Amino acid sequence: MKFKVKVIFLFLSLILVTSSCTSLFGNKQDTSNNSAKAGEHSETGIASYYGDKYEGRPTASGEKLKQKLLTAAHRTLPFGTRVTVTNLKNGKKIRVRINDRGPFKAGRIIDVTRKGAEMLDFVRDGLTEVKIEYDLE
């Protein structure tokens, strides 16, 4: 019985420490923004989208990836965070929910589903420069 309690305590401690480290050392370029809808924090960088081979595979949050939904991967934002993504080449905007981790290539800040890439109009190019805006509560 004591062993189970120690294991649970160790696991919960590990979760607390890693979530604290993420918020302290995350790679964010925070800026103030007066628009409540857009979000108080923002980052600028490259967006990519999931290939079709990932359809139905589990995401880091445990959900299955569905290309028809507006979800995305970000390295550090909490799962469930709503993010406004703006394609800086054409001004198109979408709102996505973070449910996965990534992208893991240098310079990329977000991976969106195919539906997101279609709505932002960068499927043909595969990559585009974006600004992401979000609130942390």
One Martini backbone bead per residue (centre of mass of N, CA, C, O) as a GRO file, in nm:
protein
  137
    1MET     BB    1   0.058   0.062  -0.022
    2LYS     BB    2   0.298   0.262   0.006
    3PHE     BB    3   0.400   0.229  -0.282
    4LYS     BB    4   0.153   0.352  -0.429
    5VAL     BB    5   0.171   0.631  -0.297
    6LYS     BB    6   0.456   0.699  -0.400
    7VAL     BB    7   0.395   0.676  -0.701
    8ILE     BB    8   0.175   0.888  -0.712
    9PHE     BB    9   0.341   1.121  -0.599
   10LEU     BB   10   0.562   1.114  -0.817
   11PHE     BB   11   0.376   1.162  -1.060
   12LEU     BB   12   0.255   1.436  -0.967
   13SER     BB   13   0.526   1.582  -0.941
   14LEU     BB   14   0.613   1.553  -1.235
   15ILE     BB   15   0.380   1.711  -1.356
   16LEU     BB   16   0.432   1.978  -1.208
   17VAL     BB   17   0.722   2.027  -1.307
   18THR     BB   18   0.673   2.016  -1.618
   19SER     BB   19   0.461   2.245  -1.629
   20SER     BB   20   0.650   2.464  -1.515
   21CYS     BB   21   0.874   2.447  -1.731
   22THR     BB   22   0.705   2.520  -1.973
   23SER     BB   23   0.632   2.813  -1.876
   24LEU     BB   24   0.936   2.908  -1.841
   25PHE     BB   25   1.069   2.767  -2.136
   26GLY     BB   26   0.909   2.861  -2.352
   27ASN     BB   27   0.874   2.947  -2.710
   28LYS     BB   28   0.789   3.274  -2.669
   29GLN     BB   29   0.638   3.577  -2.817
   30ASP     BB   30   0.526   3.803  -2.621
   31THR     BB   31   0.237   4.016  -2.667
   32SER     BB   32   0.054   4.283  -2.673
   33ASN     BB   33  -0.318   4.301  -2.697
   34ASN     BB   34  -0.626   4.471  -2.733
   35SER     BB   35  -0.761   4.216  -2.849
   36ALA     BB   36  -0.969   3.989  -2.708
   37LYS     BB   37  -1.017   3.788  -2.944
   38ALA     BB   38  -0.716   3.731  -3.029
   39GLY     BB   39  -0.523   3.800  -2.785
   40GLU     BB   40  -0.246   3.852  -2.565
   41HIS     BB   41  -0.081   3.643  -2.733
   42SER     BB   42   0.212   3.595  -2.954
   43GLU     BB   43   0.317   3.440  -3.271
   44THR     BB   44   0.579   3.395  -3.519
   45GLY     BB   45   0.566   3.171  -3.812
   46ILE     BB   46   0.549   2.839  -3.910
   47ALA     BB   47   0.317   2.650  -4.095
   48SER     BB   48   0.167   2.332  -4.090
   49TYR     BB   49   0.048   2.004  -4.200
   50TYR     BB   50  -0.111   1.721  -4.186
   51GLY     BB   51  -0.096   1.427  -4.301
   52ASP     BB   52  -0.309   1.174  -4.401
   53LYS     BB   53  -0.162   0.940  -4.231
   54TYR     BB   54  -0.282   1.063  -3.939
   55GLU     BB   55  -0.546   0.957  -3.957
   56GLY     BB   56  -0.664   0.829  -3.641
   57ARG     BB   57  -0.444   0.906  -3.472
   58PRO     BB   58  -0.300   0.965  -3.186
   59THR     BB   59  -0.269   1.211  -2.972
   60ALA     BB   60  -0.131   1.354  -2.693
   61SER     BB   61  -0.435   1.375  -2.564
   62GLY     BB   62  -0.589   1.100  -2.706
   63GLU     BB   63  -0.693   1.187  -2.954
   64LYS     BB   64  -0.812   1.164  -3.262
   65LEU     BB   65  -0.729   1.238  -3.571
   66LYS     BB   66  -0.914   1.501  -3.752
   67GLN     BB   67  -0.914   1.663  -4.055
   68LYS     BB   68  -1.213   1.807  -4.023
   69LEU     BB   69  -1.090   1.957  -3.794
   70LEU     BB   70  -0.999   2.239  -3.570
   71THR     BB   71  -0.682   2.149  -3.512
   72ALA     BB   72  -0.365   2.136  -3.310
   73ALA     BB   73  -0.009   2.184  -3.282
   74HIS     BB   74   0.190   2.243  -2.983
   75ARG     BB   75   0.454   2.247  -2.771
   76THR     BB   76   0.313   2.422  -2.493
   77LEU     BB   77   0.028   2.445  -2.505
   78PRO     BB   78  -0.251   2.380  -2.374
   79PHE     BB   79  -0.491   2.181  -2.379
   80GLY     BB   80  -0.767   2.364  -2.533
   81THR     BB   81  -0.650   2.589  -2.664
   82ARG     BB   82  -0.733   2.885  -2.822
   83VAL     BB   83  -0.647   2.967  -3.166
   84THR     BB   84  -0.538   3.224  -3.373
   85VAL     BB   85  -0.490   3.194  -3.727
   86THR     BB   86  -0.271   3.381  -3.948
   87ASN     BB   87  -0.224   3.444  -4.274
   88LEU     BB   88   0.024   3.660  -4.396
   89LYS     BB   89  -0.034   3.638  -4.715
   90ASN     BB   90  -0.388   3.668  -4.694
   91GLY     BB   91  -0.547   3.707  -4.395
   92LYS     BB   92  -0.642   3.444  -4.305
   93LYS     BB   93  -0.871   3.297  -4.058
   94ILE     BB   94  -0.855   3.086  -3.762
   95ARG     BB   95  -0.992   2.849  -3.520
   96VAL     BB   96  -0.821   2.655  -3.276
   97ARG     BB   97  -0.742   2.344  -3.108
   98ILE     BB   98  -0.539   2.212  -2.875
   99ASN     BB   99  -0.423   1.836  -2.908
  100ASP     BB  100  -0.104   1.864  -2.960
  101ARG     BB  101   0.232   1.792  -3.040
  102GLY     BB  102   0.414   2.047  -3.193
  103PRO     BB  103   0.638   2.100  -3.394
  104PHE     BB  104   0.987   1.954  -3.471
  105LYS     BB  105   1.068   2.195  -3.652
  106ALA     BB  106   1.246   2.445  -3.725
  107GLY     BB  107   1.030   2.742  -3.717
  108ARG     BB  108   0.789   2.591  -3.620
  109ILE     BB  109   0.463   2.652  -3.441
  110ILE     BB  110   0.239   2.492  -3.625
  111ASP     BB  111  -0.013   2.235  -3.659
  112VAL     BB  112  -0.257   2.160  -3.889
  113THR     BB  113  -0.513   2.067  -4.039
  114ARG     BB  114  -0.638   2.034  -4.343
  115LYS     BB  115  -0.873   2.225  -4.300
  116GLY     BB  116  -0.698   2.461  -4.206
  117ALA     BB  117  -0.526   2.480  -4.467
  118GLU     BB  118  -0.764   2.537  -4.652
  119MET     BB  119  -0.868   2.798  -4.506
  120LEU     BB  120  -0.567   2.932  -4.539
  121ASP     BB  121  -0.441   2.857  -4.820
  122PHE     BB  122  -0.170   2.604  -4.803
  123VAL     BB  123  -0.164   2.321  -4.937
  124ARG     BB  124   0.023   2.354  -5.185
  125ASP     BB  125   0.275   2.464  -5.016
  126GLY     BB  126   0.260   2.345  -4.689
  127LEU     BB  127   0.354   2.641  -4.613
  128THR     BB  128   0.334   2.922  -4.369
  129GLU     BB  129   0.301   3.237  -4.256
  130VAL     BB  130   0.227   3.311  -3.907
  131LYS     BB  131  -0.015   3.414  -3.665
  132ILE     BB  132  -0.051   3.363  -3.316
  133GLU     BB  133  -0.340   3.377  -3.090
  134TYR     BB  134  -0.370   3.403  -2.721
  135ASP     BB  135  -0.494   3.283  -2.409
  136LEU     BB  136  -0.399   3.280  -2.064
  137GLU     BB  137  -0.556   3.140  -1.755
   0.00000   0.00000   0.00000
